[in-house]
Amino acid sequence: MNLKHFRLPILTIAAMAQSSVQAAEISTRIADPTPWSSGGGMLEQMVPSELKIKGGMNLALQVGTIYDSNFFLDEANGESETSFYASPLIEYISDPEGGAKSSFKASYVPSFRAYNENSEYNDVDHVGEVVWTLRGSRTDLTLFGRYNELSGTDRLSGEFVNGSLFNGGLRLERRIASRTIGFLGASTAISDYSQSDLQGSEVDSIFLGGLWEATSRTAFGSSVRYSRLSGDGVPDTDAWALLLEARHRVGSRINLSASVGPEYSQDGDEDRLGVTGFLRGTYNFAERWAWINSIRHALVPNSSSSNQLVDDLVVSTTLQRSLERGTIGGGIEYRYSEFVNFGPDADLRGDEQNSAFVLTWSRPFFSDRVTLDTSARYAFNSGRSDWE
């Protein structure tokens, strides 16, 4: 091991107060795209959400406590809960300096969690990820895989859930001309649950598209995507989407990525036409201010009901300000879930709407070796169960 690329552990201490459990979105997580399963990778630099430390071997530790005023998302008698967790990070990067033709990254994060009032849910969740990239003069190939164990009270099922989600696939990009990039790939997402009354599902996709660099800042293009949705409680559904792709970047100030278009789906008995896609944007409009926005729409199987799909829309906006030491921010998230039924045996239910308001504050200490993160979250839901 090259000691020049070894970093001592960094400690993050987190304290959170919220009105609904942090892991309330579990059954819809299968719809979240990975950085490699869509978009134009050559034209955008993806920023991972987990802690990042430059070096061949990275170590970090996050410990914290969460107070939840309505742990089981109950409409009438909300039960509060205080939980504690510890999450060490172990990460290896074969090419920490960048520029190598072949690079490999692997990370592992176990999360030890304990509950004060509901100790029967004490457990360890595991997250592992590998990414292998081969770069040529005109061609890039990326292979990726991620396994994520999830636990918490799920918003749609209304019960405490232990589940897992696997994402994997490949992506090939080639610069066809000086200003044109073509890309193709395939991805799969598989969810599973330990509860017998919940159904796992699988979403397999293949995609093909291209981008034309109109300027050094802007690129336009299109892509075609075929997806197949299957699960224990839903009929197999085929979906075709024609997507408009757009990328816009102005230095470090503006970074916009969008993929949106019509999607035609068919399950053998019924045809549907809708809109699908995503939008991600960051605007650093002042020296210390950043505005972050995202929209995601997808059709996924409902884990808690047979013969039912969830037409899921998520919109979020966040404002952040950098301080002399640390950051402060606030944001709003809105989710709208519409249920698509198959046959007379489907569980008829109305639409679900969920809104959340979040405030965050972060401050490093001890030469940036220790960081204190605090956040407060208030959420309310309307639908089958009206809770807050």
Secondary structure, 3 states (H helix, E strand, C coil): CCHHHECCCEEEEEEEEECCCCCCCCCCHHHCCCCCCCCCHHHCCCCCCCCCCCCCEEEEEEEEEEEECCCCCCCCCCCCEEEEEEEEEEEEECCCCCCCCEEEEEEEEEEEEEECCCHHHCEEEEEEEEEEEEECCCEEEEEEEEEEEEEEECCCCCCEEEEEEEEEEEEEEEEEECCEEEEEEEEEEEEEECCCCCCCEEEEEEEEEEEEECCCCEEEEEEEEEEEEEECCCCCEEEEEEEEEEEEEECCCEEEEEEEEEEEEECCCCEEEEEEEEEEEEECCCCCEEEEEEEEEEEEECCCCCCEEEEEEEEEEEEEEECCCCEEEEEEEEEEEEEEECCCCCCCCCCEEEEEEEEEEEEEECCCCEEEEEEEEEEEEECCCCEC
